[in-house]
Amino acid sequence: MSTPTSYPDSAAAADRLAARLDSPDPGEEPWTGQSLAQGAAGIALVHIERAHNGQGTWQQAHRWIRAAVLEQVSAADTTGLFLGAPAVAFVLAAADSGTGRYAPARAELEAHVSSLAHRRVETAMERIRRGELATFGEYDTFYGLTGIGAHLLRQDPGGSALGRILDYLVALTRPLVTEGRSRPGWWVGHDPSRGASVHYADGHGNLGAAHGITGPLMLLSQAQRRGIIVTGQYEAIETILDHLDQWRQDSKAGPWWPEHLTARDLATDHPHQQGPARPSWCYGTPGIARAGQLAALAIGDLKRQHFYEHALHACLSDAAQMERLHDASLCHGWAGVYQTTWRAARDASTPALAAHLPRLATFLARHAPDTPGPGFLEGRAGPALALSTAAARTAPLSGWDACLLID
């Protein structure tokens, strides 16, 4: 294991960004506060982390938490880790971190999250029994069962709700036959924008961490590493790893994976994507490589671990790929690449990944001031949190990056 170092300049950059996230704005829509992606819930994580490490106050953190719950918190079946009750529960758990803070509210919210998980698993399993295609919203990290499972893994690892989600993800990895054609079980019936388009008339398979099969791979692997195992879990992990092996593309700059697969790609056994796209947590090699590394660690496959660590190292070493990063955001910019690499470096078998961190921190600090908007996923809150990691020698005290499943 390599221990990433701290970069003092990052602390000043984090302070400046946090200062720009001062006063909560209720937003134009009632649901905005409960959004981990865009609203007060996500921005609260910045102030919670700073309160934990002594850089901020709990009064400031509480202001943002209150802003997140100005409206009645929703536990509707359309909510997930990045919106509604699971999002607010995640934020309060980040504030708690073993202190008992917000205990009554947390207990009430956790009951709603557990019930939500059970209902949504029932709906998803019925969809599988009918032989219908999935949607992102059923299983993905942001609004699907993978994200809800990420929260439950931290807060109720021995509970029945997490066990049922893991059972569902195992079922999701089994082939699905629809209209006489076999598809991966996670194949969705829409295009990457959740709409309909000619190129994706037969739906698509997604390989990204945000909406694709590497999100479930990370949850299955994280649970396996913690000794939380359901029947078929090991085989499910192997199935996804085999899928990543099948669609890995090799180049002089290292391995890469397509973002999406079409029905034609399956028929020709070749992706329509011509080369590596933007490196990012959400879709690119960094997120996929971290997922593969976690899976290899979970099943004790040292050869695979070395491969995925090399894949990330090669990506970070390729100037052509890194030049495709144009912003500092957490989802698809420098903040996500930094935080993912930092986590991967902690588990890595060699210091090669940690060696990239000074350069990544420099680029993150350089681009962060230009980030538009205050939000967590694509705004200033994400870079502020990643810069806090760069400035410290320890993992986030709030565990905020568990919502990305890279922790």
N, C-alpha and C positions, 0 to 999 in steps of 0.2 A: 504494500500500500504506500502510495506517495502522499505526503502532506503538503497541499498547496500553501504557498506563502501569502502574506498580505501585501497590499500595495497602498501606501499612505495617501497618494494623490486621489485614490478612489474615495476616501472618506470625505474629502472636501467636495468632490463632485456629488456624492450622495447627499450631503448637507444642503447643497444648493438646490437640488431637485426637491428634497423634502420641504424646503422653505416655500417652494412654488405650489405645494399641495397643502395649503394652510387652512382655508375656510371651506367647509362642505357646501356644495351646491345641490339643492334638492332635485335639479334636473327637470326636464319637461314632461317626462312620463312617470307615472306612479311606481313602476317596477324598477326604475333606474337604480335606486339605492341598493336594491337586493342583488344587483349584478356584480359578480366577481370580476367579470371581464371589463366592464365600463364604468361601474358606479362606485358609490361610497364603500361598499363592502370590500372591493379590491384595494381601494386607496387606504382603507383602514389597516390593511396588512403592513403598509410602510410604517405607520405610526406605532403599531403594535410591536414590530421588530425593533424599532428605535427605542421604545419604552423598555423592552426587555434588555437591551444592551447599554442602557444609560444615556443614549444620545437624544432621547425625547422623553415626554412625560405621559403618564397614563391618562391624565386629563385630556390631552390632545387626542390620544387614541380613542378615548371614550366618546369624544365629540363626533368622530367619524363612524363609530359603531352605532351611535344613536341615529345618525343620518341614514344609515343603512336600513333602519327599522322604523322609519317614520310612518310608512304604510304597513298594513297588516301583511305579515310574512306569508307568502304563498307556499303551500305544500301540494299543489296540483300535480297531476301526472306529467305535466310538461316541464316541471322544474328538475334541476340537476345540480351538479357540483358548482356550476358557474351562475346559477340563478335560483333565487327562492330559499326555501328552508335549508337545503343542503349547503348552499353558499354561506348563509348566515351562521349555520352550525360550525362550518369550517373556520370562519373568522373568530367565533367565540372560543373554539378549541385552541386556536393559535394564541389568543390572549391568555388562556388558562395555563397551558404548558405545565400542569401539575400544581398550580397554586390554588385551585378551587374558585378562581375568579369567574363570575357570571354563572355559578353552578345551577341555580334554579331554572334560569332561562335555557341553559344548555340541556338540562334533563328533559324539559318539555320539547325542545327542538329535536333532540335525538330520537324521541319516541315517534315523532312525525317522520323523520328520515327513515327509520326502520320500517314503518308501515308503508311508506312510499316505495321502498326497495322491494318489499314483498309483493305489492300490487303490480309493480312494473315487471318483475320477473314473471308473474303469472301471465301477463299480457304478452310478453316476449316468447315464452314457451308455447303459448297457444298459437302464436304466429308461426313458429317453427313447425308445430304439428300440422298446421294447414298447408305447409310447403310454400309459404309466401316469402318474398324477399324482404330483407331488413331495411331500416333507414338509419342514418347517422344518429338520430335522436334516440334510438333504442339502445345503442351500445357504446357510444363514443365517450371521450374524456370530458367534454364540456357539459353535455346535457344528458348523456346516457348512463347506463348502468355501470360502466367502467369508472366514471368519475364518482358516482355515489359510492362504489366499492372502495375507491381510494380513501374517502373520508372514513368509512366504516373500518377499514384496516387499521387506522390510527385510533379510533375511538371505541370500537366494539369488535375487536378481532375474533373473539370467541362466540359472537352472536350468530343466530340463525340467519339473519338478513345477509351478512357477508357470505356465509356458506351457500346460500341459494344463488347469490350473484356468481360465485365461482362455478357452481353447477351449470348455470346458464352459459357462462363463457366457455366451458367445456363443450356444451352442446353447440355453441356458435361455431366451433372449429370443425364440426362434422360437415361433409358435403351436403348441399341442398339440391334436390332435383326439382326443378320447376319448368313446366312446359316441355318436359322430356329432355331437358339439358341439365347437366351437373354443373354446379357452381360452388365456389368456396362458401361456407356457411355465412360469412360476413359480407357477401356480395350485396350491394344495395341497389334498389330499383330506380334510383335517380342519378343525376349528374353530380359533379363535385360541388356545385352551387346549390344543391338540393332541389334543382328544377328539372326540366325536361329539355333535352337537346338532341339533335340528330346524331352527333358523334357518340353519345352515350344512350342511344335508344334502348339498349338492353341493359341499362344500368352500368355499374362499374365496381371494381375492387379497389380499395384504398389502402395504401401501405403506410400512411403517416401516423404520427403519434397523437395528433389532435382528433382526427376523425377516422383513422384507419386501424388496421389490425395490430399495429405495434402498441397501441394503448392497452388493449386487453392483454397483450404479451407482458407488458410491464406490471400490470396488476397481478396476473397469475404468478409471475416470477417473484414479485415482492412478497406475496403471501407465502409462496413456497419457501423462501429464505427465512421466513419467520415461523416455519413449522405449521402453517395453516394450509391444510391439504384436503381436497375432496377427491372422490373417485374419478380417475381419468385426467387429473390435472397435469401430471408429468407428460402424458401422451399429447395433451393439448399444446403444451409448450413446445414439444418436439414438432408437432404439426405446423405451428406457425414458423418455427425456425426453418423447417424444410421449405416452406413457401418462400421465405426470404432468400434461402439458398437458390431456389429455382429461378427467382427473378432478379438476382444480383447480376449487375453488369460490370464487367471489368474494363478498366482503361489504364493508360499510362499514369494517370493521376490517382489511381486507386479505385476501389470498388464503389459503386453507387447503385441506387435503387430508383425505379420509376415512381412518381407520385401516385399515378392511377393506372389501372388496367381496364381495357375495354374487352367486350366479347371477342372482337377481332384479335386482340392481343392473345387471348387464351387460345384461339383457333390456330394462330400462326406460331405460338410459343415465342413471341418476340414483342417487346413493348413498342408503342408508337413514339414514346419519348426518345429523343435522339442522344441526349447526354445529361449529365447531372444538372439539376436546377439549383435554385438558391439553397445554400446550406442553412438549416434552421432546426429549431426544436419541433415545429409543427409538422413539417413534411420532409425535410431533408435528411442527409446522412447523420448529422449529430443526434437527432432524436431516435432514428432507427438504430444507430450504433450503440447508444446507451441502452436501448431496449434489449438488443442482442447480448450486450455485456451482462446485464442483469439476469437474463435468462441463462446464460452460460454459468454464472455464479450460482444460480438457483439449482441447477442440475449437476454441477460439478464437472463441467466440460472445459478444461483448461485450454484445449486447442481452439475452441470457439471463442473463448474469452480473448485470447491473443489476437484472433482474427478481427473481432469487432473493435478492439482497442487500436489495432493497426488501421482499420478503415477510418476511424475518427481522426487519427493522427495524419493520415494521408489527405483527408479532406481539409483539415486545418492548415496543411502545408501547401495546398494548391492555390496559388494566387488567383487563378482564373475563377475558381469557385468563390473564394472569399470576397472578391470584388463585386459579387452579386448581392452582397449585403449592403443595403442603402439606408437603413435606419437602426435605431437602438432598441427596438421593441423586444418584448419578451417572447411573443409568439413566433415572429419570423425575422428577428434582427439580432444585434450584437448581444443584448442582454440574455436572450434565450441560449445563444451559443455559449456565452461565458458560463452561465449557471449549469448548463448540461455538461460542459467540459469539466468544470470544477468538481461536480459530483462524480463523473467518470474517473477523474484523476485520483480521487480518494480511494477508489476500489481497484485501480489499475495495478498490473503486475510489474510495470516499469515506470520510470519517471518521464517518459516521452510526452505524455499528455500534459503533465504539470508544467513542462517547459513552454507550452504555448500560452499559459495564463497571463504572464506579464504583457505580452503583445495584445491579447484579447482585451485585457483590462484597459489598456491605453486607448484602443479604438472605441471601446464602450464609453469611456469618459469623454472622449472627443465628440462622439455623435449624440450623446444623451441630451445636451442642452437644446438640441434642435427638435426633440421629440414633440409632436403636436398632441394636445389633449392630455388630460390627467390620468386616464384609465390604467388598469393593471396589465391588461393583455397587450394593448397596442399603444398605450400612452406612457406618461412619465413615471408612473408608479413602478412598473416593471424594471426599468433601468435603475431606479433608486434602490430597489431591493437587491438586484444583482451587484450593484456597486457596493452595497453594504457587505455582501459576501466577500467581495474583492478586498475590502478594507479590514476584514477580520481574519482570524486564524481558525475559527470554528464554524461548524455548520450553523445555519440560521436557527436562532433560539426559539423562534415561533414555529419552525417547520413549514414556512409558507410555501416552499417549492414542492411539497407533497401533492399539491393540486396538479402538478405537471407529471407526477409519478416518476420523477427522476431521483428522488431522495434516497 
